[in-house]
Amino acid sequence: MTVPTYDWIAHHASIRGDNIAMEDLVTARSFTYREFDQRVDRLASGLRDRFGVGRGDRVAVLAHNSTDHFELQFACVRLGAVFAPFNWRLTVPELRFIVGDCEPTVMFYDPDFGDAALELADACRVRHLCGREPANSGYESLIAEASGGATPEPLTHGDIATILYTSGTTGHPKGAIITHGMRFWQIVNLTGPCRVTADSTCLTAFPLFHVGGLDVYANPVFHYGGKVLVERAYDPALTLRLLTDTEANVTHFIGAPAHFQFMAQLPQFAAARFNPNLLAYVAAAPVSLPLLQQWQAQGLDLIQVYGMTETCGIVVSMEPGDAISKAGSAGKPCLHVAMRLVRADGTDASTDEIGEIWVKSPSVTPGYWKRPDASAVTFADGWLCTGDAALKDKDGFYYIVDRWKDMYISGGENVYPAEVEDVLYQLPAIAEVAVIGVPDERWGEVGRAIIALRSGETLTEMEIFAHCGANLARYKHPRSIQFVEALPRNATGKVHKPTLRQQFGAA
């Protein structure tokens, strides 16, 4: 008899079957581990019998967050198939490349994306489609009519579990391969610093086509038999309410800086009293010190972490006790992670010197789906070259500075936009800010700040320039200001700087 090594849900169904495994916050549906296991079993047999899904076949999802995502993920585990959630925010032409690259056997879709799913299936020759309509759902019918009894497929650390497509800010998106071994080592790395146990309750607001939604901290919580709450999409008011609800008892939440900014701008934030068991993590972009201080003043220390899709989540983590003394740091490398900071010439950076983060770990991807060319340029001597800039202090704590490619050179000096943005966020009138480099005849490049003000606030260019003059070296000063209503963001809440460069990057 094959032992389903990676089938955590079957294990917990036999150990803590009556415990709630997950709850969908839109439909209010919740499932115990026993119910979860039964649905996964029937879904796996339905995928096999109706759609012919087997080992190595891709099962795609084009849908908003729901507990269905996790049922499909674990059904794929039982079949040895590959789970492939797609970014529903992309246009049909963008998705056409991804679907053609992935070649799924079946694609599940929400009613909102029905027309897109039909067009994609026709263009990319997807053999099977299955809808998730509220009534007469093809998805629910598949589960109800299935025979069950799917025999677990034997798997190894090297087998592919998931393909996650990167945002594709340059060129076509790449499908980062996530193996079962990567996910296992990611869970091991998080156990200590992030305190994940069977008593953990994770609130998931990141999209489930993103590594932050799946693997920080939903999958680790499932691994230990805890509970996962699923938001359909990030809702600041709902999230803030749940983080302060002692009955919900959320212990783990991760968001982008924008998520915490939006919650802090709510009127009810001033009276918020957070669950004492809550560990709140912030990732996906450098975090401004004023934002950390704002939450700290409200009684919650935000814990910075660092990771990426290609590492199946977090590789640098902060112990909760260091969140105040090392504010601004993402912490130290996790247990099974080796890390270097590398200069442009390939040599190692010194203490307090900025370099590019290079990573080695069993949680690092073996490469990109069908893209050996992209894999070759992403790795150097076995090290993953992340494209992110950081420095390490004398105590070994890492500080994420910016995307390496977002740096610009002004008069021969390197300028990291995140540092300038951090200073600008000290101005209370600013709700959002992003700095980009633009061409300049004299200096090569200079900074341009794109700013959205808080409702009802005013701020002049001269006030902004004066503030920068008092807090930044002259070569770091933005030389022009562009006021906007809001900044463009991607699905994970990151400011989308390629869009800003396209709109405001001219000299």
VENKAMO-V21225 format. One line per field, one symbol per residue. burial: + if it has 16 or more other ideal C-beta (glycine too) atoms within 10 Angstrom, else -. A space follows every 10 residues. Layout:
BEGIN
burial: ???
END
This chain:
BEGIN
burial: ---+-+++++ +++--+--++ +++++----+ ++++++++++ ++++++++-- +-+---++++ ++++++++++ ++++++++++ ++++++++-+ ---+++-++- ++++++++++ --+--++--+ +--+-+-+++ ++----+-+- -++--+---+ -++-+---++ +++++++--- --++++++++ ++++++++++ --++++---+ ++++++++++ ++++++++++ ++++++++++ ++-+++-+++ -+++---+-+ ++++++++++ ++++----+- -+-++--+++ ++++++++-- ++-++----+ ++++++++++ ++++++++-- -++--++-++ ++++--+-++ ++------+- ---+++++++ +++++-+++- +--++--++- --++++-+++ ++----++++ ++++-+++-+ ----++++++ +++++-+--+ ++++++++-+ --+-++++++ +-+-----+- ---++-++-- -+---+++-- +-----++++ +++++++-++ +--+---
END
